Amino acid sequence: MVEHVCAAASVLPSDWTRDIPPLDHPVFGSTLASLRLHLLANSPPPLSGAAACS
């Protein structure tokens, strides 16, 4: 998520973020199927791992 924000702000992510692999599958804070569908449909596509801006 932070990688997405860094890209939108034209800021390079910190170097250590390259060592963190993306998740194998989406993780949700709720078991509600309707909420999962909403989150998947409304989340930015490039969300692929943890990161922090430099």
C-alpha positions as CSV (number, residue, x, y, z in Angstrom):
1,M,0.0,0.0,0.0
2,V,2.8,2.4,0.9
3,E,4.5,1.6,-2.5
4,H,1.3,2.8,-4.2
5,V,1.3,6.1,-2.2
6,C,5.0,6.6,-2.8
7,A,4.4,6.2,-6.5
8,A,1.5,8.7,-6.5
9,A,3.7,11.2,-4.6
10,S,6.7,10.6,-6.9
11,V,8.8,9.4,-3.9
12,L,11.0,6.3,-4.1
13,P,10.2,3.6,-1.5
14,S,12.9,2.7,1.0
15,D,15.5,0.1,-0.3
16,W,14.5,-2.5,2.4
17,T,11.0,-2.8,1.0
18,R,12.3,-4.8,-2.0
19,D,13.1,-7.7,0.4
20,I,9.4,-8.1,1.5
21,P,7.5,-10.4,-0.8
22,P,3.9,-9.8,-1.7
23,L,1.2,-11.9,0.1
24,D,0.1,-15.1,-1.6
25,H,-3.5,-14.1,-1.2
26,P,-5.5,-11.1,0.0
27,V,-5.9,-10.6,3.8
28,F,-9.1,-9.1,5.2
29,G,-10.0,-7.9,8.7
30,S,-13.5,-9.2,8.4
31,T,-15.2,-12.5,7.4
32,L,-18.1,-10.6,5.8
33,A,-18.2,-11.6,2.1
34,S,-19.9,-8.4,1.1
35,L,-17.1,-6.3,2.7
36,R,-14.4,-8.4,0.9
37,L,-16.1,-7.8,-2.4
38,H,-16.3,-4.1,-1.7
39,L,-12.6,-3.9,-0.7
40,L,-11.5,-5.9,-3.8
41,A,-13.6,-3.8,-6.1
42,N,-12.5,-0.4,-4.7
43,S,-8.8,-1.0,-3.8
44,P,-6.0,0.3,-6.1
45,P,-4.7,-2.5,-8.3
46,P,-1.0,-2.2,-7.5
47,L,-1.3,-3.2,-3.9
48,S,1.3,-6.0,-3.7
49,G,3.2,-5.8,-0.5
50,A,4.4,-3.8,2.5
51,A,6.7,-0.8,2.1
52,A,7.8,2.5,3.5
53,C,8.8,5.7,1.7
54,S,12.4,6.9,2.1
